[in-house]
Amino acid sequence: MGISGLRRIPGLIPAASIIFFLLAGIALIPWPGLQNDELFFAGPLFDRNAAFYYSQLGTLHIPLMVISYTGALKTWLYAGLLATLEPSPWVIRIPALLAGAATIWLTWIWMNRMGAGAKAATIATLLLATDTSYLLTTTFDWGPVALQHLLLMSGLVCIQIWIARRSRVALAVAFLLWGLGLWDKALMLWPLTGLAIACCIVYWREMISRIRLADAAIALACFAIGAMPLIWFNIARPGETASRNLALSTAQGHQKIKALRESVDGSEMFGFIVKDDNASRSPSGAGFFTRLPLAIKSHFGTHRRNLMPVVLVVAVLCFAALWRSPIRRPLLFLGITMAVAWAEMFFNKGTGVFVHHVVLLWPFPFVFAGIALASAAQQFAATGEILLAAFMVVVLAANVLTTNEYLAEFITNGGAGGWTDAIYRLAATVDTISAPWIGLVDWGCLNGLRVLHQRDVSFFVASDFVVSHTPTAADLEAVAHMAGTPGIVFIQHVADKQIFPGVNDRFRAVALQDGFEEQVRQVIPDRNGHPVFELFSLRSKARALGSQ
């Protein structure tokens, strides 16, 4: 049966794609440890001062903004979940994975409602569901991106309903969802402005004929309601979201182009989320589902890049060849949307340098490819169907092998940096410590301990006082106070696992200068036995000598 034959069984391909996406995500979930940024939404649930901005209702503190450009929507959504379920990687990651699966389904619906056709929707859905960058950034959601994709595509489906039925309810819901998306993360502005500019250029006649003053008023009001916490924040602290985060810059241009390329081919996260380790080893006594990824890698070799760049190049060539066909306008619309959104991150200081920003362009590259490839195949009848089917098999296989490479390296190497599974052993160890305060000498485990730790212990970030190479007098006094306070326990990464290289030495240089020394209490390894964390206390050298 050719791809066109799939029209007779609508929903089969998106359903199968979603099942694959969910199974792949479930296979990945248990391997990397919970990461600090993945959990930053949870900070205000345990420490009200972790919220950048909150509203006070009597004695109740309601977080509104976690940082200046990311709201507390995810905090609200997880509050009940973390209050009723034991914190675990499953509790944190399954909701994000489900949001990603829903986005795949919404992409299918949107493409069919916009008239792209079942064949184009099938191609786009298959590409999105098997894309490694989409799977990893959604499942582990440190960006965050899962809600961004879900709210964006939900709004686009509602817009198509409004267009088809003139339903102002659908219009209101679309802009309410987009407002919520802007509150969730102000970077929702990138795809939204891309869509708006593309509409004005490509579909301006349709916009003029359809939009009424009442429609515009409804859309604006609902958008403002959804984004209200962000608006309140920027009124209370005038324009702080923009002033803190907008700065025109062409610096890091080469890095941003590299990030775009490697996000598309799926290779961007090697060394970031999974460890590059020449001393990797296969776990002993592993079960079937652990051995399977390793067997696939052994049989097919190492695959750290997929063929999506080839797909997009072919899609652009098809677009050029079919310039005079009806697909010109939707493809031009998608191309402008992506170009505008990427230009916004490219020309802003510090954005677009890694996959969690680039992936906010998704799913538009796959929609573009689906429409272009399906239309090109139609020009060659049965031959085109066969060539397209063969091309898709090769591309999807490359996607699966790239994802399998991440899974295999998680199994043999473990999570990199802040993704270490040693965080679980560390949290269990902290439960056994009797200490008035626990100081964290490096970045990377505060939120993990907040979420996983199940009793009231006060954490503080000791490295805040030594991040500068020239600590102030107040910093020195604070560290001296820490050193002299009985019972304080400190946590640091071992030397070769430091997130911020040199932070251990800077802390040591300040803390030990008044006659103190480190007393290592315990070393915490990852599942592969590699040391990751050290627990230590500070004691007076004079006291130590006197006890001998």
N, C-alpha and C positions, 0 to 999 in steps of 0.2 A: 504493500500500500504506500503510495507517495504521500508527500506532505499535504497535497491538496485533499487527499482522501480523509484527512483528519477533520474536515468540516462536518462529516457525517457523525462524528462522535465528539461534539463540543464539550469542552471542559476536561477531556481526558488528559491532554498534555499539561495544562496548568496544574491539574491535580497531581499527576505523576511528578511534575517538576517540584511542587511544594513538598511532596513526600521525600524526594531526594534531598532537598534543601534541609528539611527537618532532621533526617537521619544523619546527614553529614555534620550538622551542627551538634547533634546529640553525641556523635562520636568525638567531637573536639572538646566539648564542655569540660570534662573532668581533668584535662591534662595541665593547662597553665593555671597558676595560682591567681586568685582574685587580685587585681591590680589597683593601685591607688586612684588613678583617674577613672577607672571603671566604676569605682565606688564613691566618687566625690559627691554625687547626689545625696548620699546617705549621711554625710557629715552633720547637717542640721538636725537629723533625727536623734543624735547623741550629744550634740553640743550646739546650743543655739548660736554661739558666737561663730560657728562655721558658716552661717548664712551671711552673705554679703549685705542683704537687706531683708528685713522682716517687718510684719505688721503685728502690733500688740493688741490683743483683745482680752482685757482683764489681765489675768496672769498667764494667758495663753500666748505663746510666741509663734506666729505663723510665718514660716519662711517664704519669701517671694522670689528672691534672687540668690543663687548660690555663688556666682561670680558676676562681674559687671555685664557680661553678655550671655549668660546662661541662667535661665530661670529654674524655679523649683517644681516644675510640673512633674518631672520624674520622681522627685522626692515625695510629692503628694501621692503618686500612684503606687509607690513601694511602701509607704508608711504602714498601711494595714497588713501588707504581705510580711514585712519583717517583724511586725508585732505578733503575728500568729504562727509563723513558721520558723523553724530553726534555720539560721542563716547558713547558706551553702552555695557553691557555684551553681547548682541547679536552680535554686530559688532566685538567684540574681540573673542568670543567663537565659532561662527558658522564656520569660516574658519578652525579652529582646528578640529571641529567635522567632517567637510567634508573630511579633510585629513585622519582622522581615518576611515571613511567609505570607502574611496578609498583604504586604506591599506587592509581592509577586502576583497574587490574585487580582489586586486592584490594577496593576499594569495591564494584565490580560483584558480586564473589563474596559479600561480606558481606551485601549487600542481598538477594541471592537466597536465601542460607542463613537469613536472619532472616525470610523469608516476605514480603518487600516486593513481590515480583513483578517480572517482566521489564520491564514498562512503567515502573515507578518507577525501577528500576535503570538503564534506558536514559536517562531524563531526567537523573538525578543524574550519570551518567557523562559525558554530553554537556556538562553545565554545568561540571563539574569540569575536564574536559580542555580546555575553551576559556576558562576563567577566567584573566584577565590576571594578577591578583595571585598566583594559585597558580603560573602558569608562570614569572613573573619571580623570585619568592622561591625557587622550587625550582631553577631553572637557575643562578642566580647565588649562591644559598645562603649569604648573608652572615650569616644569622640565628643559628645554622643551623636549618633546618627539614626538609630532605629526609629525613634519617634519622628524625626525630621522626614524620613522617607514615607512613613505611614501617613502623616498628616498632609504632606504635599500631595501624594497620590490620591488620598481620600478626597481632598479638595478638588482635584482635577476631574475625578469621576462625577462629583456633584455639579461641577460646571457643565459637563456634557449633558447631565440630566436637565439643567436649567436651559441649555441651548435647545434641547429636543422638545421640552414640555413647557417652556416659559415658566418654570416653577420658581417662584421667589423664595420658597422655603429651601430648595436646593442651593440657590445662590447664597442665602444667608448662612447655611451650614458650611458651604465651601469657605467663605471668608472668616467665619468663626474658627474653623479648623486651621486656616493659615495664620490667623492671629495667635492661636495657641502655639503653633509652630514657631512663630517669631519670639514668643515669650520663652519657649523651651530653649531656643538657641537663636540669637539674633542673626546668625549666618544664614537662616532661612531666607533672608533678604536676597541672597545671591540668586537662587533659582527663581524666586518670585519676580525680581526685577528683570531677569532674563526672559521669563515668560511674558511679562508686561510689554517689554520693548519689542519682542518678537511678534506679539499680537498687533502692536501699533504699526509695524512695518509690513507684515504679511497679510493680516486680516483686518486692516483698518476699515474697509467698506462694511464688512460684517459687523464690526464693533459699532460704527455710527448708526447702522440700521437697527441694531438690537437694543443698545443700552439706552435706558430712559433715566431721567433724573431720580425717580423713585428707586430704580435698581441701584444706581450709584450710591444713594443715601443708605440703603439697606446694607450694601456691601461694606461701605466705610464704617457704619455703626457696628456691625458684627465683627469686623476685623479689629476694631478698637476694643470691643468687649473681650475678645480672645487674648489680645495683647495687653490688657489693662494693667497687670502687675508690672510689666516692663515699662509701661507709660508712667505709672505712679513713681517707680524708681527714678526715672529720668526727670520727673518734675521735682521730686524731693532732692535729688542730686543732679542739678541741671545738666542735661546732655552727657552724663558720664559714660554711658555705653559707647557713644561715638568718640568722646574725647580721649577715652582710655584705649580705644581699639582701632581707630581709623587714622592712618598715616600713609600718605602717598609715598611709595618707594619702589625702586626697581632693583634693590639689592636682593641677593639670593636668586636671581633670575634663572641661572643655570640649575640650581637645586630644585626650583619649582618645575622646570621643564622635565627634569629627571624624575621628580615625584609623580608628574602626570603620566609619563611613560611607564614607570614601574607600577603605578596603581592600575593601569590598564592591563599590563601583562601579569599582574599578580605577585610580583617578586619583591614588592616594597617592604614587606614585614619580616623577611628572613633577617635574623640578627637582632630584630627589635622585639618580636613577640615569642620567637623560638630561638633557642641558643645555637650559635655556631660553635660546635664542640668537636674537635678532632679526637677527643677521648670518649666519644659516645659509646654506649653499650646497650644491647638489647636486654630487657628485663627477663630475669629467670622465672620459669614457671608461668609464663604469660598465657592467657586464654586465647581463644580463637579470634576474637575481635581486636585483640592487640597484635597477634601474629599476622593477621590479614594485611594491614597497611604495609608492614615490613616485607611481606611476601610480594606484594604488588610492586613495591620499590625495587626489590631484588630482581624481579622478572623484567620490568620495563625500564629500569634505570632511574637516575635522578632527573627530575623535571622541576625546575624552579621558575619557569616562565610558560605562560599559555600562548595561544595564538590570537588573542583578541586584537592586538595591533594590526595583524593581517586582515582580520574581519573588518575592522574600521576602514582600512585602506581600500579594500575591495568595495565596501559600501559607498565610499566617496566616489570611486571610479564609476560605480553603477549610477549614482546620482548624476554625475556629469554626463554620462551616456544617455540618460533618460530625462535630460533637462526640460524637454518640451512636453513631457508626459504629465498626467494629473498628480503624480507624486511630488512634483517640484515644490509646491507650496507647503505641504506638511514637513518635508525634509528641510526646506529653508527655514521654516518656523523652529524646528528642533535644533538646527545648526546655529541659528542666532541665539537661541536660549542658552545653549552650552557655551558659545563664545563669550557672551556677556557675563555669564556667571563665572567662567574661568578668568576672564580679564579682571573681574572685581577682586578675586583672591590673588591674582598675579601682581597687581599694582598696589596691593595693600601690604604694609610692613608686617612680616612674620606669618602671613597666611599662605596657604597653598604649598607649604614645604613638606607636607606628609600626606599619607593616604586618607586620614580621617577628614581632611578638608576636600581633597579631590573627589572622594566618593560621594560628596553631596551633589555631584553632577548626575549621578545614577538616578533612575534607570534610562535617562534620555539617550546615551550612546547605544544601548541595546534596542531601543525603540527605532532609532534612526537606522541601525543595521537591519532590523527585521523588515522594515518597509522597503528599503533599498534592495535587499537580496531577494525578497519575495517578488517584487516587481520585475527585477531583472530575469528571474527564472521563468516568469510568465512569457517572456519574449521568445523563448526557445521551446515551448510546449513540453513534451515528455522528456526530451534531452535535458532541458533546463531543470526539470524536477529531479532527475537522476543526479545531475552534477551538484545541485543544491543539497540533496540528501547526503551525498558522499562528503561534501565539504563540511556539513554540520556534524557528521559523525566524527570526523577528524578533530574539529574544533572542540566539541564537547568532551572527547577523550582527553585532549590536552588540558582542558579545564579540570577534569576529575583528577588527572595525574598530578597537577600542580597542588590541588587541595590535599591529595594523598601525601605529597611530599611534606607539607606542613605537619600533618598528623603523624607521619613516620618519625619526623625529627622531634616532635613533642615527646614521643614515646622513648626515643633513644637519648635525646639531649636534654630535654626539660625546657621549661620556659625561661626566656631571657630576662635579665634585669628585674624590673618590678613585677614580672609575670611568674616569678619563681613559686613553685608549690611549697617551698619551705615556710611560707606565710602561715600555713595551717599548723605545722609543728610549733611555730613561734607563738601563735595564739594559744595553743594548748599549754605551752610552757608558761606563758604569762599568767594563766589561770592558777598556777601553783605558787606564784610569787607573792609574798607579803611585802609590799612596798608602798610608801605614801605617794610616790610619784615615779613614773617611768619616763625617762628622757630618750628621745629618738635622735640619734646623731646624724642620720642621713634621711633623704626623701625616699618615700616608696612604701611605707608600711602603716602609716597612721590610719588611713581609712579602712584598710584591711583589718587592723586590730579593733577599730571601733565597731565594725560590723560583726566580726567573728567572736570578739571577746564578750562574754556574757556576765560580767559583774562590773561594778562601779570602781574603776581605777582611773586615776588622773594621768593623762598623757600630756607631755609637752615636747615641743620640737627644740631640742637643745642646740641643733645646728643653726637655728635662726641667729644666734649670737656670734657665730664665727663664719658665716658665709662670705663675709668680706675678708680680704687678706690683711686688712688693717682694722681690727676690732676697736670700737670706741671704748672710752673709760667705763661707760655704763655697761657695755657688753662684758668687759673684763670683770666688773663687779658682780654681774649676774651669774657668770660661770663660776666665780669663786664661791658664791653663795650655794650654787648647786653642789660643788665639790665638798663643801663643808657640812651639808645637810645629811644627817645619818639616814641610812636606809634606802636612798635613791638608787635605782637600778637603771643602767643605760643600755640601749640597743644600738648596735652599729652593724653595717655590712662588713664582712671580711674584706681585706685589702683589694682583692681582684674582683669583687662584686659591688664596689661602691657605685651608686647611681651618679653622684657628683664626685668625680675623682679628686682625691686630696682632702675631702672634708674630715676624714678621721684624723689626719695629721694636724689640720688646723685646730680641731677641737682639742686634741691632745696637747698641742703647744700652749694653748691657753689654760686648760684645766690642770695640767701637771706642773705648772711653773711655781706654784706655791707649796711645793713639797708633797704633792700627792702622786700616787701611782695607780695604774689600772690593775684590777684584780678580776681576771676573766672567770666568770662563774659557769658558763655553758656555751657550747658551740652548737648551732642548729643547722643540720644539713638538709638538702633537698632529697627527693625520693631516690636519686641516683647516688646518694652518699657524699655529694660535694658540699663542703662547708659554705654557708651563705650568711648567717647571722651570728653575732657574738653578743652575749649578755655579760656585762661587766659592772663593777662598782668601783668607786674611787676611795682609796684609803690613805691616810697620812703615813708617809714613810717612817716618821719618828715613832708613831704608834706601832707600826709593823715591827720595827727594830726592838721596841720595848717589850713586845710579846714573845720575842725569841729567847 
